Amino acid sequence: MLAFTKIDRTQMKKRDVMERIKDFKEVYILFDKHKAREQADRCIGCGDPYCHNRCPLHNFIPAWLKQVTEKNLDTAFYISNETSPFPEILGRICPQDKLCEGDCSLHDTHGSVSIGAVETYITETGFKNGLNVKFSDKKTGKKVAVIGSGPAGLSCATFLLRKGIDVDVYEKADRAGGLLTYGIPGFKLDKSIVQRRVDILKQAGVKFILNCNVGIDKSIKEIVDSYDAVFIAIGASKGRFPGIPGEDKDKCHLAMEFLTKVQKKLFGEKVDNYIDVRDKKVVVIGGGDTAMDCIRTAIREGAKSVKCLYRRDEANMPGSKKEVINAKEEGAEFMFNVSPKEVTDEGVVLEKTKLSEPDTDGRRKVEIIKNSEFLEEADVVIFALGFEMAVPDFIKEINLEVNKYNNIKVNENYQTSNKKIFSGGDSVRGADLAVTATLDGREAAKNIAKYLDIGKS
């Protein structure tokens, strides 16, 4: 209980920076059993654990930390996989500093327990030792279609299987995984890790229908009529432009377009209009994790220089601090308090900004400093300014209600305006975290089971 007074917080070690910028292999080196136990033993076992409460999935974090400490890896594995459909993935990509670790009782005094690193260690070591996740042996005779195979879709499929419900997953891409496969670079999440979870679901009975664009390759009406329920998890992948002159120039690209094309190239897939940044000056506009992904990808793609342009200061960047640190280590430059005004043939015209005094909610608005324009030279401009929902025709075809942001409307049970159809993840919330999409998939599966009158919630 007092190990934290003797043992400092330790995170996973990173590969040498000069090696890692040459490839897309994972940057972090997993804990060994000694380091995992040591860090797990720092947990003080709070009676009302803030880490558990702050985790969107409400994972039983202190419970599996204790089991690691006591060398009960099998028990830790099953506890960790009980509430999460893929702990080894979320352990890698969750912004723990803003979630579980950020609310750890030791955060401000002795440094948080390295929850994400231990979480990843548990499942990776469990798989290595021959452990596997459990699914129901009893089939209910019910079948659900899941449209989209990103975090929400894979999560929903996992928990439906645990209820004995058969699942078909429709995916328009060549590979399953959605954002996990095409949107998050391999240096954060190796693609074999995602494919392993897909293979586990296949072995458990899930059928993946790939290269199937619902509404074009397969009628939505046919899907709705052929299944007992449908879960829509199509995400919110439409990027945002800033609405400035010149943003339609050939040198300008959206973040997800860039990341997806690079990943397709790495897979050896056909890529139309590949975005070549080699030996070019690249600027990335935005300050979240997606911006950091673009920056670090451009560096690995051989850019001459890579700069991040952000309209607030570093303290107000919305992404994970560790991703900013990694980007700096790998050679990225940062320009804060600047806002794009226009894209020209030479680069981006920027205006300097400042933050206003806090309003009644404590929010500080961005204010443009008059007559502060200057030119930042750039050959390639990548906008990482967030995402929104692009309503596909099949949503309109079945008349599902959407809100003013074009997000699908659902009730507290994740049901849409058509009670047979459920939805969750970014297509409902708008752009958010992979872990919140995972939560929606899990909870939607429970409510689908209720709707089909199967088992308890």
N, C-alpha and C positions, 0 to 999 in steps of 0.2 A: 504493500500500500504506500510505502514511502520511497520506493525506488526512484521516483522522479527527483528526489533531493540529491541523489548520487549519480544518476545517469542523465545526460543531456539529451535533448531532442536530436534525432538524426534522421535525415531524409536519405532516399536512395542516391547512391553515387551516380555521376554522369560520365558517359564516355568522353574521352579527350575531345576538346572542341575542334581541333584541326582534323581529327578523324571523322567526326560525326557530320561535319558539313559536306563531306564528300558522298554521302549516301542517305537513304531514307530509312535506315534501320533505327530501332528505338534508341532514344538517348539515355534513358535510365536503366541502371543495372539492378535487378531485383534483389531484395534482402535474402540472405541465407537464414537458416533456422535460428542461428545464434542472435543475429541482429533483430529478427522478427520477435523473438521471445523477449529480448532486452527492451525493445520499444513497447511491446504490449504490456510488459510488467510496470511501465510508468503510469498506466491507467490507475486512477485512485478509486474507481468503482462508485461514482456518485449515486446517491439514492434516487435523484431525479436527473438522469444524464442529459445534459444539454446537447451533446453530440447526437444522441438518438433523436431528440426532438427537432434538431435543426436539419437532419437528413430528410429530404423529401420522401424517401422510401421508409423512413423510421426503422432503419436497420438496427438489429440488436447488437450494437457495436460493443458495449462493455462485456456482453456475454461471450462473443467470440474472441475478444482480446484476452479474457480470462482463460479460455480454453487453450489458446496459444501458449500462454504463460505456463499452464499446467501440462503442456505437451500432449494435449488431446486434439490433434490436428483433424481427425475424422469428425469429431463433434463440431469443431470450429467450422469445418467445410460445410456441413449440413445446416448449421445455424445461419451462416452467411448466405448460402444459396436458398434459404427458405423465403426470404423477403425480396431478394434481388434475382432477376433472371440471368444476370451476367456480372457478378461482382468483380471479376478480373478485368473487365472492360471499364466499368465505372471507376474502379480503383485507379485506373490509369488516366482517365480523362475528366473526372469531376473536378471542379474548382474547390477542393477541400478547404482552402484558406478562407473561402467565403461561406462554407457550409459547416460540416461536422467539426473540422479542426479549428475553424474560426470561433466556434462556440465551446470548445474544450475548456474545462475549468482551469486548466494549467496554462492556457494561451498567453495570458498577460504577465504571468510570473515566472514560469519555468519552461515555457514552450510547449505547444500542443503535442499530444501523442501523435505519432506518424500513422494516422488511421488509414489513409489511402494506400500507403506502402504495405502495411500489414494485410489489408484487405486483398490486395493483389497477390501477395505471397501465399495466403491461405488457399485460394482456389488453384493457382498455378501449381503449387506443391501437391495439392490433393489430386489433380489430374495426373501429375507425374507419378504419383503413388498408386494410380489405378482407381481412384474414386470417381464416381459419376453421379450426375443429378438423377433424381427419381421422378418418374411419371406414373400416372394411374394405370394399373393393369386392367381395370374395368372400363369398358367402352359403353357410352350412353346411347350410341346410335345417332347422336346429333352431330351436325357439321356446320362449321362457320367459315366464311370467307374473310380473309384479312387483306385489305388493299394497301400495299406499302410495306416494305420490309426494313424500315429504319428502327430506331430504338423502341418506339411505341408499338409497331407491328410485331417485332420479334418478342417483345415482352408479353403482349396479349396472347400470341401463339403459345408461348411457354406456359402461361397460367391456365389457358384453356385446356392444354394437354393434361395438365395436372388434375383437371376435373373430368378427364376421360372424354373430352370433346375433340372430334377430328377437325383438322384445320388445313385449308388450302390458302397459300399466300401468293398474291399476285404482285409482281414487281416488273416495272417497265424497263429496268436496266439489265445488263448482261449478268450481273451478280447480285446476290441478296446482300442486305446490310444498310442500304440507303446512305444516310449521313456517315455512319460508322465506316462504311467501305469507301465511299467516294469523297466525302467532305472533310474528314479528319486525316491529316497526313500520317504516313507510316512511322515517322519519327516519334509520334505520340502514341500511335496504336497500330501495331503490326497487323497486317491484313489477315495473316494466318490465324490470329486470335479470334477475329470475327468469324472467319470461315469455320473454325472449330465449333463455335456455337451453332452456326447454321447446320453443320453436319450432325450435331447432337439432335437437333430438332428433326432433321430428316430421318435419322435412325429411329426416332420415337414416333414417326408416322406423318410428320408434316410434309405436304407436297408443295414445292415451290414452282410456280409457273412464271418463268423469267421471260424477258423481252415481250411482255404483255402489257400494252398501254390500254388500261381500262377505258372504255368509251370509244376506242378505235379498233383494237385487236379483239376485244371482247365486250359485248354489250353489257352495260350496267344492269339493265332490266333482266337479262339472262342470269346474271350473278345473283341478284336479289331474289329471283324466283327459284333458284336452284339450291339455296342454302337456308338453314334455320335462322341464321342471323348474319350480319355483315359488320365488320369493324373497319372504318376508314382511317388510315394513318398515313396521309400523303405529305405531311410536313408543310413547311412554309419556306420554300427555297427561292422565291422570286427576290432578287437583289434590288437594292435601292440606289438610284443615282441621286446626286445632290441637287439637281435642277439648275445647273449653271451652263453658260455658253461653252461650247466645245466638248461637252461630255459625250457627244456622239462620234467623236473622232476615232479612227481606227486604233489609235494607241490606248484607248480607254476600255477597260474590261471590268466586269463584276467579279467579286471574290470567288463565289462558288463556281463560276465558269472556269476561272483559272485553276482552282484546286482540282476540280473534276477532270479537266483535260490532262493535267499532269499525272493524276493517278491512273487514268486510262492508258496513258503512254507507258507507265511503269508496269501495267498489266499486260502490255503488248497488244492492246485493243486498238482498233481503228479510231483515229482522232481527226475530226474535221476542223480546219482553221486553228491549228495548234498555236498557242501563245508562247512564242519563243522570246525569252528574256536574256539569253546568253549574251554577255558583253554589253548589256544595256543598262542605262540608268533607270531604276525602278523606284517609283514612289507608291506607297500604300496609304490610302486615306481612311482613317478609322483607328479606334483604340481598344477594340475588344479582342477576344481570343481568336476570332476568325482573321482579324488583321495580322496578328502574330503568326498564324498559320501561313498566311500569304507571304509575309516577310521571310520567314525561315525556309519556305519552299523556294522562293526566288533566289535566295542565297545558294541553295543546293543545286539550282538549275543554272548556276554560273553567271548570275547578274554581275555587272561591273560594280554597281553600288545599289544599296537598298535603303530607303529612308521611310520612316513612319511619320506621317503628318497628322497631328491631333489637335482639336480645337480647344481642349482644356489643358490643365497641367497634369503632370504624371500622377499626382496623388488622386486625381479624379478619373483615372482610366478605369473603364468598367470590367476589364478582363482580369485574369489571374496574374498575380504578381510574378509567379515563377515563370510564366511564359514570356513576360517582358524581360526578365533576367536572362532567360535562355537566348532570346533574340539579340540582346546586347552582347552577350558572350560570343555569339556567332557572327558578329560584325555589323549588325544593323545600326543605323543612326536614327535618332529621334528628334523631331522638332515639335515642341509644344506651343500651345496658344497661337495656332495659325488655322485659318479657315480658307478653303479653296473658293476663288471668285470666278476663275475662268481657266479653261484648258486651251493652250495655244500650240502651235507647231513646235515651239521651243520647250514647252513644259507646262507648269501650273502657276498661274498668278495667285498669290496668297495674300491674305490680309491678316495682320496681327490682331489678336483678341485679348480680352481680359475678362475676369469673372466679376460679376456684380456683387454687391453686398447680399447676404442671405435674405430670402423672402420669409414670409411667416411659416413656411414649411421647412426652412433651412436650406432650400435649394438656391444655388448660385447660377444665374443665367450667363450665357456667353454674350459678350458685347464686342462688336467690331470697333477697332481703333481707327478713326478716320485718317485718311491719307497715309496709310501704312503699307500699301501694296508693294510687293516685290516678286520677282520671278524665281521659281525653283525649277531648274532644268530637269527634264524627264523625257525618256524615250517611251516608257510604258507607265500608265497610270492605272492602279487597281483600286476600285472603290469597295471598302468593307464597312458599309454603313447600315448593316442590319438586313433583315429579311421580312417579307410579308407573304401572305397567302395569295396565290394566283388560282382563282376558281376554275377548275377544269370543266369542260362542257358536260361531263357525266353528272356532276353535282347539280347543274342547272336542269339536266334532263329529268332527274327524279325529284326536282323541286325541293331540295333541302334548304332550310332557312339558314341564312348567314347574317352576320352582324355588319355594322358599317365598315369594319376593317376586312371584310370578306372572310372572316373566320367562321367555321361551321358552328352553329348554335347547338348546344347540348344541355340537357337538364342535369340534376345532381347524380343521375344514374348513367351518365355519358350517352344517353339516348338522344338522337337527333329528332327532327320533326316527324320523321318516319320511325315509329317505335321498333321496327325490325332492324334498323340501322344505327350503329353506335359509332362514335368517333372520339379521338383523343390525340394528344401530342400537339405539335406546333400548328396543325391544321385547325385546332380549336383555340389554343392559347395565344397564337402568334409565336414568333421566334423566341425560344427559351432554351433551357438546358437539356442535354440528353437525359439526365436523371429525372427531370420532371415529365418528359415524354415517356420514360420507362414507367414511372408511377402511373400515368394515365392508362398505359397498356395493361398494367396489372389490375388496376381497379375496374377498368372496363370489362376485363375478362370475368371478374367476380360478378359484375352486374349482368353480363350476358348469361352466365350460368343461372342466375336468379330468374332472368327472363325466360330461360328454357326450362325452369323448374328443376334444376339439377343441384343436389347437395345443399350445403349451407355456405354462406358468404365467407 
